[in-house]
């Protein structure tokens, strides 16, 4: 699995920038010394965990250090010098939290760290994939471009290396398969006979590399055309067919996972809503960490939706490319027809276009594989919800409660709207009056800011139809009109409450996208 992170002095930059401005001891030190102190603390925590049989990454430890220092209940004074006792206390608290296997918060934090270290944009995934391919080809390319072949045996050996290079770069079959090598050699000879090696050897290194890439594309195009005509294609997988099967299968798996996790989120939400109205039930539920369990499933849901969105993009690309492939092959057939010889100026550009198109199919195959693996590796971070909340317990808690989906909640208040006449100094946005209304970047991932602030962290989806509040260039949604009115009376009060809640539950920094407010855990996508 591809690892994607920035490293700064040996520590992930995701966490190093704001890890210890919290403690004045490091602020007074030179950067290298401060970095050394931080690294030592992280190393000690990692060793302590390892001694208890738990292997943790530096990234996870760095996050936990931040989480522990942020939490006001731990009593770390950010204005006071960090003394030895503070460090010991910090190490102990971090180790305790990292070893707590029955904590949904830890599962969520692990999930967030894993996702940040393994996910990036499709462009950067592919850029990294191409870089890996180039690095694997570098030694073969160097052997060819550095060759000083003179005698017949050396020239034959060089030509075989070029065939191997073409096969390796194209990814169409193995250079150790005799049938594949014969087919690739025949295609290469039709555009670059061995007799032209002498001219090739006189080129500069850069020109040789350029010609090798061009020859690969032409040979790839020829082989793909021959395959389509039923005259070859040894070792060439039917990528369009593979993708047309893999994409729906992957999408279906994620959809089923989403259905399960959303159902869980709706049930937890219903119970927590019931607890908000019943203080006694709220106290009884506190040890079970139900809110933390809700954060866990909501974070998992968000990550699945991000992956699903990428897979849908893959599906759209593949659909378009299949049409382009058919058009290119038809154009080639029309150009060639029954002719025994065709001007290279007519066919070579089409062969190259075919090759580029096939490379795009290979890219989409790699992307689907990465995204599918990412989905699989996220599942364990859901934790053991059945252990904390057995079905019998859930049914008892849900007795007399209506479980509502997010869509149901939206429909409930679809007719409620903020009255603009009630707010002269605040700006409210509505779909019919706002361009790209559905593209606005909503705070707290679209959850209702007022509900979260006034219920100590209950997540209810905001309803944009009620009206989106624009406050200090940020956008806020609410689940009801009453919630919108209450928040609008004093936005700073509720924003502060949300920030304070996030200090106690550090997973909320990522879940609610509070990175700017804390300037710490910044995901790669930002």
TAURPE-V595415 format. One record per residue. N is the residue number from 1. PHI is phi in whole degrees, 0 to 359 (999 if undefined). OMEGA is omega in radians with two decimals (none if undefined). D_FIRST is the distance of its C-alpha to the first C-alpha in whole Angstrom. Layout:
N/PHI/OMEGA/D_FIRST
N/PHI/OMEGA/D_FIRST
//
This chain:
1/999/-3.13/0
2/294/3.07/4
3/257/-3.10/6
4/232/3.06/10
5/201/3.03/13
6/262/-3.13/16
7/241/3.12/18
8/229/-3.10/22
9/50/3.05/23
10/87/3.12/21
11/245/3.12/20
12/301/-3.13/18
13/296/3.12/20
14/310/-3.01/19
15/239/-2.98/22
16/287/-3.00/24
17/297/-3.06/26
18/228/-3.03/28
19/292/-3.07/27
20/230/2.88/31
21/297/-3.14/33
22/295/-3.06/34
23/239/-2.99/36
24/293/3.14/39
25/299/-3.12/38
26/282/3.13/35
27/295/-3.12/37
28/272/-3.10/40
29/269/2.95/38
30/298/-3.09/36
31/308/-3.09/33
32/294/3.14/32
33/290/3.11/34
34/299/3.13/32
35/298/3.14/29
36/295/3.12/30
37/298/-3.13/31
38/299/-3.13/28
39/298/3.14/26
40/295/3.13/28
41/297/-3.13/28
42/296/3.13/25
43/297/-3.12/25
44/296/3.12/28
45/297/3.12/26
46/299/3.14/23
47/293/3.12/25
48/299/3.14/27
49/295/3.14/25
50/298/3.12/23
51/296/3.11/27
52/261/3.07/27
53/83/3.14/24
54/244/3.11/21
55/269/-3.11/19
56/236/-3.14/18
57/280/3.08/16
58/301/-3.12/18
59/298/3.14/17
60/296/3.13/18
61/298/3.14/21
62/300/3.09/22
63/298/-3.08/22
64/294/3.08/24
65/302/3.13/26
66/299/-3.11/27
67/299/-3.12/27
68/293/-3.13/30
69/292/-3.14/32
70/293/-3.04/32
71/295/-3.08/33
72/301/-3.10/37
73/294/3.14/38
74/274/2.98/36
75/73/3.07/39
76/274/-3.13/37
77/272/-3.06/40
78/290/-3.13/38
79/264/-3.08/41
80/254/3.13/42
81/298/3.14/41
82/282/-3.13/38
83/263/-3.06/40
84/303/3.14/39
85/298/3.11/40
86/296/-3.13/38
87/297/3.13/35
88/298/3.12/35
89/296/-3.14/36
90/299/3.14/32
91/300/-3.09/31
92/297/-3.13/32
93/296/3.14/31
94/296/-3.13/28
95/298/3.14/27
96/301/-3.12/29
97/290/-3.12/27
98/289/3.14/24
99/264/-3.11/26
100/281/-3.05/27
101/284/-3.12/25
102/250/-3.09/27
103/229/3.13/27
104/301/3.13/25
105/299/-3.14/25
106/295/3.09/22
107/301/-3.13/20
108/293/3.13/20
109/298/3.11/20
110/299/3.12/17
111/298/-3.13/15
112/296/3.13/16
113/297/3.13/14
114/299/-3.11/11
115/296/-3.14/11
116/297/-3.10/13
117/277/-3.04/10
118/237/-3.11/7
119/242/2.99/10
120/208/-3.13/12
121/289/3.14/15
122/300/3.13/14
123/299/-3.09/16
124/282/3.01/14
125/303/-3.09/11
126/290/3.10/13
127/300/3.11/14
128/293/3.12/11
129/299/3.14/11
130/295/3.12/15
131/296/3.12/15
132/296/3.12/12
133/300/3.14/15
134/299/-3.11/18
135/294/3.13/17
136/289/-3.11/17
137/274/-2.98/20
138/303/-3.09/22
139/291/3.12/23
140/294/3.13/25
141/299/-3.12/26
142/296/3.12/28
143/302/-3.11/29
144/285/-3.05/31
145/288/3.13/32
146/269/-3.06/33
147/296/3.06/35
148/238/-3.06/39
149/303/-3.13/40
150/231/-3.05/44
151/279/-3.03/45
152/303/-3.11/44
153/300/3.14/42
154/294/3.14/40
155/292/3.10/40
156/294/3.11/39
157/296/3.12/36
158/297/-3.13/35
159/296/3.10/35
160/298/3.11/33
161/294/3.11/30
162/295/3.09/30
163/300/3.12/30
164/299/3.14/27
165/300/-3.13/25
166/301/-3.14/26
167/292/-3.14/24
168/295/-3.11/21
169/291/-3.09/21
170/285/-3.09/22
171/72/-3.11/20
172/256/3.11/23
173/98/-3.07/23
174/266/3.09/23
175/288/3.09/25
176/256/3.12/27
177/271/-3.02/28
178/300/-3.12/32
179/297/3.14/32
180/296/-3.13/29
181/297/3.13/30
182/300/-3.11/34
183/296/-3.14/33
184/293/3.13/31
185/297/3.13/34
186/297/3.13/37
187/294/3.14/35
188/294/-3.12/34
189/298/-3.11/38
190/289/-3.14/39
191/240/-3.09/38
192/213/3.14/38
193/295/-3.09/40
194/302/-3.13/40
195/298/-3.11/43
196/273/3.14/42
197/299/-3.13/40
198/301/3.11/43
199/295/-3.14/42
200/302/-3.08/38
201/293/3.14/39
202/275/-3.11/41
203/287/3.04/39
204/288/-3.11/37
205/303/-3.12/33
206/296/3.13/32
207/292/3.08/34
208/296/-3.14/33
209/298/3.13/29
210/296/-3.12/30
211/292/3.10/32
212/300/3.14/29
213/294/-3.14/27
214/294/3.12/30
215/299/3.12/31
216/301/-3.11/28
217/296/-3.12/28
218/294/3.13/31
219/298/3.12/31
220/299/3.13/28
221/299/3.13/30
222/298/-3.09/33
223/293/3.11/31
224/293/3.11/30
225/295/3.12/33
226/300/3.12/35
227/299/-3.13/32
228/295/3.13/33
229/275/3.14/37
230/77/-3.10/36
231/244/-3.13/37
232/169/3.13/34
233/99/3.14/30
234/300/3.07/29
235/79/-3.13/25
236/263/3.10/25
237/286/3.10/23
238/277/-3.04/24
239/300/3.11/21
240/303/-3.13/23
241/292/3.13/24
242/299/-3.13/21
243/293/3.13/20
244/295/3.08/23
245/268/-3.04/22
246/289/-3.07/18
247/297/3.10/19
248/299/-3.14/22
249/296/3.13/20
250/294/3.13/17
251/299/-3.14/20
252/297/3.12/22
253/297/-3.13/20
254/293/3.10/19
255/301/-3.14/23
256/292/3.08/23
257/296/3.12/21
258/298/-3.13/23
259/299/-3.13/26
260/294/-3.04/26
261/288/3.10/24
262/291/3.08/27
263/300/3.11/30
264/297/-3.14/29
265/298/-3.12/29
266/295/-3.13/32
267/291/3.10/34
268/300/-3.12/33
269/298/-3.14/34
270/299/3.14/38
271/293/-3.13/38
272/293/3.05/37
273/298/3.11/40
274/297/-3.12/42
275/291/3.12/42
276/300/-3.12/43
277/272/-3.08/46
278/228/-3.08/47
279/304/-3.14/46
280/295/3.10/47
281/297/3.13/44
282/301/3.12/42
283/293/-3.13/43
284/294/-3.08/42
285/278/-3.02/39
286/309/-3.12/38
287/296/-3.06/37
288/277/3.09/34
289/54/-3.10/32
290/293/3.12/32
291/296/3.13/32
292/297/3.09/28
293/294/3.09/27
294/296/3.10/28
295/300/-3.11/26
296/297/-3.09/23
297/288/3.10/24
298/292/3.11/24
299/293/3.10/21
300/299/3.11/19
301/301/-3.13/21
302/298/3.14/21
303/296/3.11/17
304/298/-3.13/17
305/292/3.08/20
306/297/3.14/18
307/295/-3.14/15
308/299/3.10/18
309/299/3.11/20
310/295/-3.13/17
311/292/3.08/17
312/297/3.05/21
313/299/3.08/21
314/303/-3.11/19
315/299/3.13/22
316/294/3.12/24
317/297/-3.11/23
318/296/3.12/23
319/301/3.13/26
320/294/-3.09/28
321/292/3.11/26
322/297/3.09/28
323/295/3.14/31
324/296/3.13/31
325/298/3.12/30
326/300/-3.13/33
327/294/-3.13/35
328/295/-3.13/34
329/293/3.10/35
330/295/3.12/38
331/297/3.12/39
332/296/-3.14/38
333/299/3.12/40
334/296/-3.12/43
335/291/-3.07/43
336/279/-3.07/43
337/46/-3.11/45
338/255/-3.10/48
339/287/3.09/48
340/272/3.12/48
341/219/-3.14/47
342/230/3.11/45
343/303/-3.11/45
344/301/-3.12/42
345/298/-3.14/42
346/273/-3.02/42
347/260/-3.08/39
348/302/3.11/36
349/300/3.13/35
350/286/3.07/35
351/301/-3.14/33
352/295/3.11/31
353/297/3.09/30
354/299/3.14/29
355/299/-3.14/26
356/298/3.13/25
357/294/3.14/25
358/293/3.06/23
359/299/3.10/20
360/295/3.05/20
361/298/3.10/20
362/297/3.11/17
363/300/-3.12/15
364/295/3.10/16
365/296/3.10/14
366/298/-3.12/11
367/299/-3.14/11
368/299/3.12/12
369/297/-3.14/10
370/298/-3.09/7
371/293/3.10/10
372/294/3.10/11
373/296/3.13/8
374/299/3.11/8
375/300/-3.14/12
376/300/-3.07/12
377/283/3.09/10
378/280/-3.03/13
379/306/-3.12/16
380/298/-3.11/16
381/282/3.04/17
382/292/3.11/20
383/75/-3.07/22
384/254/-3.12/25
385/297/-3.14/27
386/296/3.14/29
387/291/-3.12/30
388/284/-3.03/31
389/231/3.11/33
390/300/-3.06/34
391/302/-3.14/35
392/297/3.12/39
393/294/3.14/39
394/299/-3.13/37
395/297/3.12/40
396/295/-3.13/42
397/290/-3.10/41
398/273/-3.13/41
399/301/3.13/44
400/77/-3.11/46
401/250/3.05/43
402/268/3.10/42
403/275/-3.09/38
404/250/3.02/38
405/279/3.09/35
406/300/-3.12/34
407/295/3.11/35
408/300/-3.14/38
409/297/3.12/39
410/298/-3.08/38
411/294/-3.11/41
412/303/-3.04/43
413/243/-3.06/44
414/296/-3.12/44
415/275/-3.12/47
416/282/3.10/47
417/219/3.06/47
418/292/3.09/48
419/270/-3.07/51
420/301/-3.12/51
421/295/-3.14/55
422/280/-3.08/54
423/225/-3.13/52
424/273/-3.04/53
425/259/-3.13/51
426/248/-3.12/48
427/258/3.10/46
428/244/-3.09/44
429/246/3.14/42
430/228/-3.05/43
431/302/-3.05/41
432/283/-3.11/44
433/243/-3.06/45
434/235/3.08/42
435/291/3.14/40
436/53/-3.11/36
437/306/-3.09/37
438/283/3.13/33
439/258/-3.12/31
440/297/3.14/33
441/275/-3.06/30
442/278/3.10/31
443/294/3.07/31
444/58/3.13/30
445/55/3.07/28
446/89/3.08/31
447/281/-3.09/32
448/292/-3.09/36
449/294/-3.08/36
450/294/-3.13/40
451/300/-3.12/39
452/300/-3.08/36
453/290/-3.02/38
454/264/-3.13/41
455/242/-3.12/40
456/58/2.95/38
457/108/3.07/34
458/282/-3.14/35
459/265/3.01/32
460/237/-3.12/34
461/294/3.06/33
462/285/-3.13/35
463/245/-3.09/38
464/303/-3.11/38
465/296/3.09/41
466/295/-3.07/43
467/128/3.11/42
468/257/3.13/40
469/276/3.02/41
470/260/-3.08/40
471/226/-3.11/41
472/52/3.10/40
473/65/3.06/38
474/239/-3.02/36
475/242/-3.07/36
476/231/3.06/36
477/243/-3.07/37
478/220/-3.07/39
479/279/3.08/39
480/220/3.09/43
481/293/3.13/46
482/300/3.12/47
483/297/3.13/44
484/297/-3.14/44
485/296/-3.11/47
486/297/3.13/47
487/297/-3.07/44
488/295/3.13/46
489/293/-3.11/48
490/204/-3.07/46
491/304/-3.08/43
492/300/3.14/42
493/300/-3.09/43
494/284/3.09/41
495/298/3.10/38
496/297/-3.14/39
497/298/3.12/39
498/295/3.12/35
499/297/3.14/34
500/294/3.11/36
501/296/-3.14/34
502/294/3.08/31
503/295/-3.12/32
504/276/3.12/32
505/235/-3.00/29
506/298/3.12/26
507/295/3.14/24
508/290/3.14/26
509/300/3.12/26
510/280/-3.06/22
511/301/-3.09/23
512/261/3.12/27
513/57/-3.13/25
514/260/-3.01/28
515/301/-3.10/26
516/295/-3.11/29
517/289/-3.13/31
518/250/-3.12/29
519/48/-3.13/28
520/229/-3.04/25
521/300/-3.13/22
522/252/-3.10/21
523/293/-3.08/18
524/302/-3.10/16
525/295/3.11/17
526/286/none/21
//
